[in-house]
């Protein structure tokens, strides 16, 4: 009600049978977040939130309750383990909560797949003995790279599938790395030729193999692809968006890097202003500065960078 000037915020984990306070006597509940500690059960699924309004005399003048019960998920950190070595790193996760990355073995680093039922699985490597998994799609297909022979530093792009295991999908230079795979099984990545020094991008499909996207007129790196075939990366330190129909579009910024793209064509990464700032790019509005965490300006090198975006427009990254 319009006469409400103070509010109590309450929550329930038993569908409204009992209520516990979140905050009391607050003057503004719009655009403000509140944190509270939920007692057991671990993930209650009959949760409600209630707001009670009071007028200037302290009389209750109205209340509002969640339309339907919701579940509070308690997050936890899971040690994914290694495959015989001392360290590892996770790079990507799909909607089935399958995780990929690399983990130490007794012979070096290998790409891994982790699942809740099977735990961590060694995906093997090419003859060079080292491999790294960078991306997994909803079909459980994995893209990455592996050293080709023990005698050289040459790397080849690899594709791992549940049906066929690890495949060498080729190289276009001295090093070739697959960085992303979409749900159609299309793989993108980058290659480097040492002499003359050349950096370019590639796109691989089952039917056509490895397609050289070229350098786009400069030194280029490809980072991600969505299910619409839109590809992002950077050319000569400028963020780019590539499509087969439209070619290359620069997204803005004198020194910018695109890291990810969602199904709506929204792109995130980092761009240089006074210092690096995370950005969100949309076709209708261009590049938006996402700012930094509070207090960042008090440090000598205040920066932020965005690494991923989902289809809800939620962005993850880092900031001082």
C-alpha positions in Angstrom: 0.0 0.0 0.0 1.1 3.6 -0.7 1.0 4.4 3.1 3.6 1.8 3.9 7.0 3.4 4.8 8.6 0.6 6.8 8.9 -3.1 6.0 9.7 -6.5 7.6 11.1 -9.2 5.4 10.4 -12.8 6.4 11.1 -16.2 5.0 9.6 -19.7 5.5 10.9 -23.1 4.6 7.7 -25.0 5.4 5.3 -23.4 2.9 4.2 -20.7 5.4 3.6 -22.6 8.5 6.4 -20.7 10.3 8.2 -17.5 9.5 11.7 -16.3 10.3 13.1 -12.8 9.9 15.4 -11.7 7.0 15.4 -8.0 7.9 13.2 -5.7 10.0 12.1 -2.1 9.9 13.7 -1.4 6.6 12.7 1.7 4.6 13.3 0.5 1.1 12.9 -3.0 -0.3 13.1 -2.1 -4.0 16.3 -2.9 -5.8 18.0 -4.0 -2.6 19.4 -7.5 -1.9 19.4 -9.3 1.4 21.3 -12.4 2.6 20.2 -14.9 5.2 21.3 -18.2 6.6 18.9 -21.1 6.1 18.9 -24.0 8.6 18.5 -27.6 7.6 17.1 -29.3 5.6 20.0 -29.0 3.2 17.9 -27.8 0.2 14.4 -26.9 1.4 11.9 -26.9 -1.5 8.8 -25.3 0.2 10.3 -21.8 0.6 8.4 -18.5 0.6 9.3 -14.9 1.2 6.9 -12.4 2.8 7.0 -8.6 2.9 5.0 -6.8 5.6 4.3 -3.1 5.3 3.8 -0.6 8.2 2.6 3.0 8.1 4.0 6.0 10.0 2.2 5.0 13.2 3.7 1.5 13.1 0.4 -0.2 12.2 0.5 -3.1 9.7 -1.2 -2.0 6.4 -0.5 -4.9 4.1 1.6 -7.9 3.1 2.7 -9.8 0.0 3.9 -13.4 -0.2 5.7 -15.3 -2.9 3.2 -16.7 -5.5 4.6 -20.2 -5.4 7.1 -22.1 -3.2 10.7 -22.3 -4.4 13.8 -24.3 -3.6 16.9 -22.8 -2.0 20.0 -24.5 -3.4 23.0 -24.6 -1.2 26.2 -24.6 -3.3 29.3 -26.5 -2.3 32.8 -26.9 -3.7 33.6 -30.4 -5.0 37.1 -31.6 -5.3 37.1 -33.3 -8.8 40.4 -35.0 -8.0 43.3 -35.8 -10.4 44.3 -38.8 -12.4 47.6 -39.6 -10.7 49.2 -36.2 -10.6 49.3 -33.3 -8.1 47.1 -30.7 -9.8 44.4 -30.0 -12.3 42.1 -27.3 -13.7 38.4 -27.3 -14.8 37.5 -25.2 -17.9 33.9 -25.9 -18.9 30.7 -27.5 -17.7 27.5 -28.4 -19.6 23.8 -28.6 -18.4 24.3 -32.2 -17.3 27.0 -31.1 -14.9 29.8 -32.8 -16.8 33.1 -31.0 -16.4 36.2 -30.9 -18.6 39.7 -29.6 -18.2 43.1 -31.0 -17.6 44.5 -33.0 -14.7 48.0 -34.3 -13.8 49.0 -37.9 -14.4 52.2 -39.7 -13.7 53.3 -38.9 -17.3 52.1 -35.3 -17.7 48.8 -33.5 -18.1 45.8 -35.1 -19.7 42.3 -33.9 -20.7 39.6 -35.2 -18.4 35.9 -35.6 -18.2 34.2 -35.6 -14.8 30.7 -36.7 -14.1 28.7 -37.2 -10.9 28.4 -41.0 -11.4 31.8 -41.9 -12.9 34.0 -39.3 -11.3 37.1 -38.2 -13.2 38.0 -40.0 -16.4 41.3 -39.8 -18.3 40.6 -39.0 -21.9 44.1 -39.9 -23.1 46.3 -37.9 -25.4 47.9 -38.1 -28.9 51.5 -39.4 -29.1 52.9 -36.2 -27.6 51.5 -37.3 -24.3 49.9 -34.0 -23.2 46.3 -33.0 -23.8 43.8 -30.3 -22.7 40.0 -30.1 -22.9 38.6 -26.7 -23.3 34.8 -27.1 -24.0 32.0 -29.7 -23.7 28.6 -29.5 -25.4 25.2 -30.9 -24.4 25.9 -34.1 -26.2 29.0 -34.7 -24.2 31.4 -34.0 -27.1 34.6 -32.4 -26.0 37.0 -30.1 -27.9 40.6 -29.3 -27.0 44.1 -29.9 -28.1 47.0 -32.3 -27.7 50.7 -32.4 -28.4 51.3 -34.4 -31.6 54.6 -36.1 -31.0 57.0 -36.3 -28.0 59.8 -34.7 -30.1 58.1 -31.4 -31.0 55.9 -28.7 -29.5 53.3 -29.0 -32.3 49.7 -29.3 -31.2 46.7 -30.6 -33.0 43.0 -29.9 -32.3 41.2 -32.8 -30.8 37.6 -33.9 -30.6 36.5 -36.5 -28.0 33.1 -38.2 -28.3 31.5 -40.8 -26.0 31.1 -43.1 -29.0 34.6 -42.7 -30.6 37.0 -41.5 -28.0 39.7 -39.0 -28.9 40.2 -37.9 -32.6 42.9 -35.8 -34.1 40.9 -33.3 -36.2 43.9 -31.7 -37.8 46.2 -28.7 -37.8 46.8 -25.6 -39.9 50.1 -24.6 -38.5 52.7 -25.3 -35.9 50.1 -25.1 -33.2 46.3 -25.6 -33.5 44.0 -25.5 -30.5 40.2 -26.1 -30.4 38.6 -23.7 -28.0 34.8 -24.3 -28.2 32.2 -26.7 -29.6 28.5 -26.0 -30.0 25.6 -28.4 -29.7 25.7 -29.2 -33.4 29.3 -30.5 -33.1 30.9 -27.5 -34.8 34.4 -26.8 -33.4 36.3 -23.5 -33.6 39.7 -22.5 -32.5 43.0 -21.0 -33.6 46.3 -21.8 -35.2 49.7 -20.3 -35.4 52.4 -20.6 -38.1 55.9 -19.7 -36.9 57.4 -18.6 -40.2 56.2 -16.1 -41.2 54.4 -15.6 -37.9 50.7 -16.0 -38.7 47.7 -16.3 -36.3 44.3 -17.3 -37.7 41.1 -19.1 -36.9 39.4 -22.3 -38.0 36.0 -23.9 -38.1 35.6 -27.7 -38.2 32.6 -29.7 -39.1 32.1 -33.5 -39.5 31.2 -33.1 -43.1 33.7 -30.5 -44.3 36.6 -31.0 -41.9 38.8 -28.1 -40.9 38.0 -24.8 -42.6 40.6 -22.1 -42.5 38.8 -18.8 -41.6 42.1 -17.0 -42.2 43.5 -14.1 -40.3 40.7 -11.6 -41.0 43.4 -9.2 -42.1 45.5 -9.4 -38.9 46.6 -11.6 -36.1 43.4 -13.4 -35.0 42.3 -15.7 -32.2 38.9 -17.5 -32.1 37.4 -18.1 -28.7 33.7 -19.3 -28.9 30.8 -20.2 -31.1 27.0 -20.4 -30.4 24.4 -22.7 -31.9 23.6 -20.1 -34.6 27.1 -20.3 -35.9 28.2 -16.9 -34.6 31.9 -16.9 -33.7 33.8 -14.4 -31.5 37.4 -13.7 -30.8 39.8 -10.9 -31.6 41.8 -9.5 -34.5 44.9 -7.3 -33.8 43.7 -6.9 -30.2 40.2 -5.8 -31.2 37.1 -7.9 -30.4 35.3 -9.4 -33.4 32.1 -11.2 -34.3 32.2 -13.5 -37.4 29.3 -15.1 -39.3 29.5 -17.0 -42.6 26.9 -14.6 -44.1 28.2 -11.3 -42.8 31.9 -11.8 -42.3 33.8 -9.9 -39.6 32.4 -7.1 -37.5 34.5 -5.2 -35.0 32.7 -4.8 -31.7 34.5 -1.6 -30.6 37.4 -0.6 -28.3 41.0 0.1 -29.3 42.2 -2.8 -27.2 39.4 -5.4 -26.7 39.0 -9.2 -26.4 35.8 -11.2 -26.9 35.6 -14.3 -24.8 32.1 -15.8 -25.1 28.7 -15.5 -26.9 25.3 -16.7 -25.9 22.4 -17.9 -28.1 21.1 -14.4 -28.4 24.3 -13.0 -29.9 25.3 -11.2 -26.7 29.1 -11.0 -26.4 31.3 -10.5 -23.3 35.0 -9.9 -22.8 37.3 -7.1 -21.8 38.1 -3.7 -23.3 40.7 -1.0 -22.5 39.6 2.4 -21.3 41.7 3.9 -18.5 42.1 0.3 -17.4 40.5 -3.0 -18.5 36.8 -3.2 -18.0 34.4 -6.1 -18.5 32.0 -5.4 -21.4 28.7 -6.7 -22.7 28.1 -6.2 -26.4 24.6 -6.3 -28.0 23.7 -5.6 -31.6 21.1 -3.0 -30.7 23.2 -1.1 -28.1 26.9 -1.8 -28.9 29.5 -2.2 -26.1 28.5 -1.6 -22.5 31.0 -1.1 -19.7 30.0 -3.5 -16.9 32.2 -1.7 -14.3 34.1 -3.2 -11.4 33.4 -4.3 -7.8 33.0 -1.6 -5.2 36.3 -0.4 -3.8 38.3 -1.3 -6.9 39.2 2.3 -7.6 41.2 2.3 -4.4 43.8 0.0 -5.9 46.5 1.1 -8.3 45.4 -1.1 -11.2 41.6 -1.3 -11.1 40.4 -3.8 -13.7 37.6 -6.2 -14.6 37.1 -8.8 -17.3 34.2 -11.0 -18.4 34.7 -14.6 -19.4 31.3 -16.1 -19.9 27.6 -15.4 -20.4 24.5 -17.6 -20.3 21.2 -17.3 -22.1 19.7 -15.4 -19.2 22.3 -12.7 -19.8 24.1 -13.5 -16.5 27.9 -12.7 -16.8 30.8 -14.2 -14.9 34.3 -12.8 -14.7 36.7 -11.1 -12.4 37.4 -7.8 -10.8 39.9 -6.2 -8.4 
